[in-house]
Amino acid sequence: MSSSSASSDSPGTSETSDGPKAVPHGSGPVLVTGGTGTLGRPLVDRLLVDGVPVRVMSRRPRPADDNRPCEWAVCDLLTGAGLAAAVSGVRAIVHCATDPWREVRVLSRLAEAARRADCPHLVYISIVGVDRVPFPYYRAKLAAERALARSGVPWTVLRATQFHELVAGLTTAQRRLPFVVTPAGFRFQPVAVGEVAARLAGLVQGPPAGRVPDMGGPRVLTAREAAGLTLRATGRRARVHELPLPGRTARAFRRGGNLAPGHATGRGRFEDFLAERYSGDPAAG
């Protein structure tokens, strides 16, 4: 997240490391879109631990082995099928579902349904650097932020840096190659997804706060360093080749547009994530 952390849209609220705390609006559940995904699942678990009733939104029916004490709403955000029922009676919404090609359309559809249902708070997870890096997905996230601000629904936006899983995946996705390619000059600030989930859980239990301070991991790593750490954790021996990339997007990444060094509030280190993920089965990488 950038050093210009909180915008003028944010009311003055006292915060803990997990976000502002307040008495939740109403007694209905918090709706989590994408509640079975990388971020949505730990967010649902955290809310349940906090004693907050939860409704999971998913395109698929509830798995038979999911025994968590939460409601389930089958909904297709692209078509809107099931959306009115999913948002009915909720105290707040956390939008974790994402679609790189239809981000604005999906967010706008959700926000309109929330407005009609008189939902008092919609929390959106975005990405650090969406206003500085002209990557198409980042541009879509920024446009979605702006659509939410115009929607008439009280809102909160949190921007986070890349999750550990994504940064590791840049290397593990190349496991069939005899070498690993990394973009020259790129850096990452990987953050633990569980910590982002805890931050969102705190925010959704508080009042709408507009743009809140960004959240980044504790350490900035070069792409080469991240690749080397991942290779060692997965037991691979491969050369790392740095590939210079042309264009405005690459220049923005090399300038650190995706970093939030002034908001390194995450504590979980990338090395510790790798050790936990691959200690039992390095070949999984």
Steps between C-alpha positions, in 0.01 A plus 500: 500500500620849431611742767181699436316245708158616612295722277271784599211254459603329821329613821704516815485157662731339750679199354672190623734298277190327366311819414235717663276336758137589555167339570390335172197633315193283553487138595513337158802316359804643327495391137840391364517475122760254379470338840670179386806669348854569615395806701131431550539174687734631775283811525190287562690298761622816674152652514360178646772501766398859579143381550369679190225323301614440141337429168735358236433590138620249242410397146488139620284319755642442845748208508382203702808518725459871586362490854575858597211674681423746222226562246552427130376698199542369145538801273646588160624857517541518123133434429357614832326167555441456875643842586190659652456207738871498585504864614162494673522589869880518521669739742799550268678356196867420441569465129784248456385350169694632203484481122794655313290565190171609661606657829306825457188326369496256791569763767237734356240224492576407862495863615164563334352192667645617832347845453159354426525276806599802711827332601690748720857398417691345208869417547716453190847346484726666245870499415783735592607695192178488299539876451870480409546185289319490162452124508155417356381315811619784722316750284184291536537496879544879506193547281307272736609710799368810326174328408451403865562859613225618262256220587324665792588207729713580809837345429849406612794415271816323613794465261748221574824387342544158339413191703772248579321244285518718190868587539594134554281400208706710260778246554309176561304554178832449317582172673514304171765729356875444554534863609289778654435836336435811711433856383815706541476778756160396636443494876222360714381553858317172568239502775332211683146443379386416854613842619312673221193293593534615863525861387186466287317332787578797719398750234165338425415502869561874508332794329559588132840668483566581134855432390694361796879471535661248269633169627831347399723218613796551734774488235562600140662228289640515150335260258829312485516468880142374514572244229814379681317459829221307329743273319679412822174435683377269227831315469570608143833582348452734208662811367311827528509713187393865524307615194489874423145599411413807290207735533328733747366223720843346551651841574231563762578168670873576492427836666324313781147610417369173646673549836392654831821526705340761724221257588690180575244396762497130414718280720507166322823455307514345154766254620275377779209455260720290272631290787148423618362438151774271371668343805291184476510460123748718312394332175162671537668807365 
